[in-house]
Amino acid sequence: LIASLAAPQSGASAVVSIGGSGRPLDEVIREQLKGRLPPDLEMRSWQLLERLKAGQYDTDVPSPLHVIFRPSVQPYLVSLLRQNPAGAFAKVKVPALIVQGRNDIQVGVQDAQALKAAKPDAQLVLIDGMNHVMRIVPNDLKAQVASYNNRDLPLADALGRAVVAFIKTIH
């Protein structure tokens, strides 16, 4: 999203989106949290999202929700919640590459397809087994979560190959 927003003003010669959302952030967060929290915390999450979408900060964040909604990140969230990732990607006028892991538990293939639909001339590469932190990990929630803190897992080889091939096509 940040690259898509910055590209037109920065003089970028290309944009690469890796695991990028094709939907507004509130939709992504709702999908990620739905059914994973006790009902009271899920309801509070929806309230926080609505307040932040309206540009209002909320310091009454239950401690289990601090990882997402702590007051220190709320200005950032307010800014992101105002953005339309697919709309921003559609405005990119330079060559673009969309790389998406098929085992990403944060954003999925449908997000990559939404970005591709927004910018049909973009290249789309789907990588089997790759998750959101660009590692090859089984499509198992426990293994996925563990991979976020395991720096010893190598990056997906196909990711590097895709980016290098894209760079070669534009230069």
Protein Blocks (a to p, Z undefined) as FASTA:
>chain_A
ZZmmmmmmnopabdcdehiafbdfklmmmmmmgopacfklmmmmmmmmmmmmnopacfbb
cfklmmmmgmklmmmmmmmmmpcfklmmmmpmbdcdddddfkbckbcfklmmmmmmmmmm
bccdddehiafkopacdfbfklmmmmmmmmkbccdfklmmmmmmmmmmmZZ
